Amino acid sequence: MLEMKNITKRFPGVTALSNVSLTLKPGEIHSIVGENGAGKSTLMKVLNGVYQASEGNILIDGKIVTPRGTRDAQKLGINIIFQEFSLVPYLNAVENIFLGREIRTIGGFLNKRKMQQIAQQTLNNINVSIPLNVPITHLSVAEQQFVEIAKALAFDCKYLVLDEPTATLTPKEANKLLSVMRRLKEKNIGCFYISHHLEEVFEISDCISCLRDGEYIGTYPTADISEDEIITHMVGRSLEHSYPPKRTQDLTQNPIALNVKKLVDINGNENSFEFHVGEIVGIAGLVGSGRTEMCKAIIGAYPYKHKDIYLDGEPINFTHPADALEQGVGYLSEDRKKHGLFLNFSIKDNITISSLKSLLNKSYFVSKKKIEEKSLEYVKQLGIKTPSIDKVVSELSGGNQQKVIIARWLLTRSRLLFFDEPTRGIDVGAKLEIYNTIQTLANSGVSVVVISSDLPEIVGISDRVFVMREGKITANLVGDDINPETIMQYATGGK
Ligand SMILES: Nc1ncnc2c1ncn2[C@@H]1O[C@H](COP(=O)(O)OP(=O)(O)OP(=O)(O)O)[C@@H](O)[C@H]1O
């Protein structure tokens, strides 16, 4: 049995964990839930030896162990799979699995055959079949995740931690991952599972532990607790609704904000559509259906063959996102680390960087005071958990990083905003705050486009929904037609 006893972890200015105790038995799936910044990832990094606990102990089978880093933890049978993989993109699955731990022949040469055999066997054990001999950069995110799991299992893993593994997976891939976890359970491997997707947590876990503000709230057998009760433990209050009440007026009567008369993508797919003032339009579709590419082409961040677009009746041809920003069109990117944040900049710089022109003082210099005032306002409005707006963004929890980018786009006071997967990695309470913010923006006349793989989210917040399949808009849904079944039919070609 693995035990974490009375773990406290302090960072300068923050107590990330305070006296937290958890256990993990072989063959158990133990979920850890909590709001953004509750301390889930930090606890797992302490377990992994990435961080040393300020107080408290880790015990395996009653003996205190002190992993000093990932390798140490692996030797103890503890492996963690984070959302950002530790794989080398240009090596294949076998090379990645054995990287730094290669098996050699007696003569000292790489024993490729043996490594291939073990890799294949390990993947067979969890019922996964993936090409072994191509660079893993050619594999899907889900397949790369299976390589990560195989990398752990090939070396006597007893305890596996999965930190938000399904955040970037399609529903089908997420199901496959859950079935792999069931296989691991049969093999007597204990799993800590961190996720904001409570349906998955309830489907897969034996028990659920809740953290709030770095404090341990409790551990509950899944069979004895409801989703609402868990939410109350997480947030400290009950949430009656997951979405703001739907607006009932016909917003397509409003003037057209953006009129895409013709947009032809690099594969020759042609679409035409419009967004109205104050409308929330959801764009649904399977991963790879071309949603992000279509919207990025509008703002000049993705190649296209032809475009004929009008903003408030005036022809526009953005060749760069900066042109779009200049005209009041913003884009919140789905990959916050690659295309959104300046990770080494402070929270206040990240929030204000796209609005500096509106933050000048009387002498036309950027006003530090205004930067601080505005940053503080949005940190408060979105509930960004931080001791200071000067904190470097890379030190924030994942969900709080996402809120920083949302704050940036809110501050730009754009008239049209694209939100690409806005609530990925965001906890339930904060999701509702973001939906409320989106609705308030729309009520004030901003057109909001939400690209999301989360179907309930699309259904819950959109006034109108476009469904995309293979680069083309296959449906423009309103009213009762905005439901998961109809959307899926159009997304998969069933209609
Ligand atoms: N390296 C660090 N330096 C300073 N503070 C940190 C560091 N890592 C984490 N923290 C702080 O510790 C707290 C807990 O963060 P953690 O990443 O564990 O939260 P989490 O529960 O995993 O959140 P999320 O659901 O958003 O991923 C946060 O306030 C975060 O800002």
The ligand as an ORCA input file, in Angstrom:
! r2SCAN-3c Opt
* xyz 0 1
  N       6.318     25.847     -8.735
  C       5.437     26.569     -8.052
  N       5.791     27.738     -7.469
  C       4.897     28.470     -6.782
  N       3.596     28.130     -6.594
  C       3.181     26.976     -7.154
  C       4.061     26.139     -7.906
  N       3.368     25.041     -8.346
  C       2.107     25.198     -7.871
  N       1.992     26.345     -7.158
  C       0.779     26.842     -6.488
  O       0.233     25.790     -5.720
  C      -1.193     25.816     -5.777
  C      -1.709     24.449     -6.197
  O      -1.442     24.247     -7.573
  P      -1.734     22.860     -8.327
  O      -1.110     22.948     -9.688
  O      -1.323     21.733     -7.470
  O      -3.336     22.900     -8.435
  P      -4.309     21.842     -9.125
  O      -5.270     21.382     -8.088
  O      -3.537     20.784     -9.834
  O      -5.101     22.787    -10.140
  P      -5.665     22.562    -11.672
  O      -6.944     21.837    -11.554
  O      -5.889     23.975    -12.137
  O      -4.597     21.857    -12.446
  C      -1.565     26.936     -6.725
  O      -1.900     28.074     -5.954
  C      -0.296     27.190     -7.516
  O      -0.207     28.547     -7.909
*
